Amino acid sequence: MLPLRVFCRRFSTKRALDASIKDPKLIESPLTDTFGRHHTYLRISLTERCNLRCLYCMPADGVKLNPNDKILTTEEVIRISRLFVNEGVTKIRLTGGEPTVRKDLTDIVAALRKIDNLQTIAMTTNGIVLTRQLVDLQRAGLDMINISLDTLKKEKFEYITRRKGWERVMMGIDLALQLGYNPVKVNCVVTRGFNDDEVCDFVKLTEEKNVDVRFIEYMPFGGNKWEMQKMVPYQEMVKMIQQRWPDFHSLMNGPNDTSKAWKIPGAIGQVGFITSMSEHFCGSCNRLRITADGNLKVCLFGNTEVSLRDAIRSGCSEEDLTALIGAAVGRKKKQHAGMLNLVHMKNRPMILIGG
């Protein structure tokens, strides 16, 4: 095996040669793949730990966590972020595990806020401790927030998360609204037989609150025992909602939006559908992911990863790191393997990828 430093340099030369043959733009931007997708959105998992145990995210027997010295340090998170922003990333989302369990979360947000040309700092959280942290996070520079909530019923919440705390999540949503987050995004993974009967209840929230309820199709990850019959497709949810609100209609979407936007006429908020399974949006994907242990994943469903942590700790220069990232992005596939194949492919549990 080549030493990582030599490996990086060889990749730098090879990438430049390949790019000059295929598309000169690839030389200019290591974040543009061979299908012309330029990646401007980076999701960084800050921890593998979580204060909930959601069934679709964590296997029933738990996961083996990396020791702390294998997790990216604050300095490494900021270095990686600055490198990606210098190459064109404009939005960074902090994820986990559960990012709020990381003690230096506010410091990380504040440091990210100082990076020139970074336009948006977002976070996805389960909301359990938001009432204690959100004011400080907003002051530090947090621009957007997504709160995961799969049921509006306390008993169901305790079943799906294997923990208590539904009231605290609801208070966290209300606090985010009071602080002016516009909108507050609420992520709901819809599973047949568990919460598909609550779809319209979630939609009703948008009538009086400025929330963007985003229904997420149930996706297969390591250990979550995905079954096709549990997945409720986007079109089925739309028909379900239109039975109650016949004027429920679609809205315009941005070129890289993952969520298909819909709305009830007169509602304050809106609804979105993340259709990764039934109608994938791979062709417009502009997202890359960094796991908590420092691996770059160019596709949520891909099982090929590149360790930026090891590259940094081995002394790779900025140029070599950029080359390593560019090589990984250059190998990104046109689309994921499809829902019938994904279930048979090896991948991390969702908690070890980052939401």
N, C-alpha and C positions, 0 to 999 in steps of 0.2 A: 504494500500500500504506500502511495506517495505521501510524504509529509504534507500537511494541510497548506503550508505556505507555498510550496511548489505547485500543489494542485490548483490553488487559487490563481497563480500567475499563468499557468498553462491555460486555464479556463479563460483568462482575460484575453490572451492572444487568440485562442480558438474562436471566442465569441466575436471578436472584431472581424476575423476572416469570414465567419459564417454570415455575419450581418452584412458585410460588404457585398456578398453574393446575393442575399435574399432581399434586403430592404435597408437602405442607408439610414432610415430613421432608428433602427435598432441600435446603431452605434451611439446615437445621441441619448437614447433612453433605455436603460436596462429594465425598466418597468413596463415596456411594451412587448407583448408576446408575438409569436409568429402568426397569430390571427388578427393582429392589429389592435388588440385590446390594451389600452393604456391604463395602468392600475394607479388610482389616486386615493384609495381607501385602504387603510391598514388597521387590522384588528389585533390587539395585543392582549393576551391572557396574562394577568399579573400573578395568578396563584392557581394551584390545583385544588386548593381547599375550598370547602363550602359549608355553610351552616344549615343547609337543607340536604335532603337525600332523594331528589325527585326521581320517580321510577323510570322516566324516559331518558334521563341523563346519566344516572349512576347505576351500575349493576347491583343486584340485590346483595351480593357478597362484598360490595365495596370495590375500591380500586387501590392499587399499590402506588402510593405517592412518592415522588422523588424527595430525597433529603434536601434541606434548605440550600446547601451549597451547589445544588444542581439547578436551582431556580435563578432566573435572571435577577441581578441586583438592580437597584434604582439607577445607578450610573449606566449599566448596560442597556436598560430600557430606554433611557434618554439618548444614549449614543445611537442605538438602532433607529429610534424615532427620527433623530436629526438626519441620519443618513438617508432614510426613505423620503423625508420631506425635501431634502436637497435634490432628490431625483424626481420629485413631482407629486408626492402624496400631499393631499390637502386636508384629509380628515383621518383622525385616529379615534378608534373606539376601544375603550378599556373593558375587558371581560374577565371571566374566570373559568372554572370555579366560581367563586363569588368575590369580586374585586374589593368589596367593602371589608373583607376580613384581613386585608393587607394593611398593616399599621401605617405604612408610609404613603397611602393612597393620595392624601391631600398634597403631600410634597411632590409626588409624581405629576399630578395635575398642574401644580404651580410651575414646575420645571418645563412641562410641555408647553405651557402658555407663553413661555419666553422664546420658543423656537420661531424664527421668522418664517413667514409664508404658511404656517399651519393655521388653517382657517377654522376648523371645527374640532373640538374635543368632546367626545360622547362617551357614555358608559351604559352598559347593560347590567342590571342588578336584580336580585330577587326582592329587594325592597325591605327586607326584615329590619335593617338598622338605619334606614334613610332618615328617620326623624331626628337621629342624633348626629348625622354626618352631612346632610345635604346643604345646609346653610354654609358650612365651611368649604365644601366642594364647589359651590357656586362662586363664592368669593375667590377661590383659587383659580377659577376659569373654566369650570365645566359648563359647556354650552347646551348639550342635549342629553336626555335620559330616557332609557327604555326600562320598563319594569315588567318582569315576568310574573304572570298571574294566570293560572289555568282554570280557576273556578271562582265563582262568587259565593260559594257555600263553604262555611267553616269546616264542616265534617269532611267534605271532599278534599279540601286543602290539606288537612292533616293526613289523609290517606295517600295522596299523590306525592307529598313532600316528606312523609314520615316524620314530620315535626309540627309543632304548634307555631302560630304567628300570623294567621290570616288578618287579624285586626291591625297589626302593625304595618302590613303591606298596604292595606287600604288607607291608613293614615299617611303613609309615605307618598301614595299617589296624590292625596289631597294637599299635602305640603308642597309637592312639586308644582301643582297647579297654582297654589298661593304665591309661590316664588316666581311665577311668571314663565315657567317652561312652556313653550308653545310649538307643537302640542306636547303633552306627555304621552309617550308611546307605551302601550300595554301589550305585551307579547303573550299570546295564548296558543299553546300547542293543542290542537283539537284531536281527540282520540275517541273513536266510536265506542259507545258503551260506557264511557266515563263522563265526558263533558259536552258531547255533541248536542245534548238537550239544552245546553246553556248558551248556544250561539246567539240566539235572539236576545237573551238577557244582557250579553256583552254589548250587542249592537245598541240596545236601549240606553246604555251608559253615554253614548255619543250624543244623545238628544239634549242632554243638560250639562255635560262636562266637555271641556276641550281636550278630549283624549283621542288618540289614534289607535284604535283597537286593531291589532294585527294578528289575524288567524294564521297559524303556521301548520302546514301539513306535517303529520307525524313522519319522522325520518329515521332510517336505520343507522345505528352506531353500535360500536362494540358493547355487547352485554345488555342491550336494552330490549331484547327479545321482540324485535319488530315483526309485525304480521300485517300483510297487505289489507286484510279485512278490517284492521283497526284504523287504517288511514282514511280520512274523510276528504275527498277531493274538493278542490276549490269550487268547481261548478255546482257540485251538490250543495255546498254551503250557500252559494248565491241563490239558488232556487229556494232553499229553506227560508232565507231572509225575505225574499220577494213574496213569499206567501203571506207574510205579515205586513210588509211594506212594499206594495207593488211598484212604487216609484223609486225604489232603491236603484241607483244608477252608478255607472263607472265614471271616473274622472281622468283627466290627462295625467300621464306619468312622465317622469324625467327619463332620459336615455339610459341611466344606470340604476334606476330604482329596482330594488328587489321585491317591493310590495306593490301589488296591483290595487290602486286606490278606488274606493267606492264611497257613496254617501247617501244618507236619508235626506230628502229635501227639508231644509229648515233646521237640521241638526247643527249643533255647535261644533262637534267633533266629526270624525270620519272613520271609515273602516278600511283595512287593507288585508290582502291575502298574499302570503308567501308560499308560492306554488312550486317549490323545489322538486316535488315528486311528479305531479300530474302535468305541469307545463313549465319545464325548466327555463331559466333565463341565462344560461351559460354564455350565450352569444354576446351579451352586453356586460358580462362580469368585469368589475373593476376592483375587486377585493383580493387582498392577500392576508394571511394570518401568521402570527407568531405565537407559538405555544409558550406556556409558562417556563418550560425548560429550554426555551430558546431556539426551537426548530421552526423553520419557515415552511408553511404549507401553502402551496399556490392554489389548492382547491380544497374546499371543506370535505369533500368525499374522497379525495386522493390519499393514498397511503405512502407516497414518496415525500420524504422530508429532508431538509438540509439544516445542519446545526450551525446557526450563527453564533451561538454561545461558545462552542468549541473553537470556531474561527477567531473570535475576539480574544479568547483566553490563550490562544496559541500565538497571538501577536500579529495577526493579519492586519495589513494596512487598510485604510479607507478604500483605496483603489482595488485591493484584492477582495475586500468584502463586497464592494459594488459588483465586481465581476462574478463572484459566487452567487449573489442574488440574481444577477442578470441571466446566468446560466440556468438557474432553477425556473425563473419566469419563462425563459425560452422553451422549456420542456413542458409547459402547461398544455394540457390537452384541449381539444375543441369543446368538449362537453363531458359531463360525468357519464357513468356507464348505464344509467337508467335504473328506475326503482326495482325492477325485477332482478337486476344483477347486483346492485349495491348491497343487498342483504347478504350476499354470499362473499363479499369482499372484506378483507381484514382492514379495520380502521380503529382508531382510538375510541374509547368511550367519550361522549360529548364533554364531560367534565374535564377531561384531559386535553381537549382541543381548544375550548374557549367558545362561549356562546356567540 
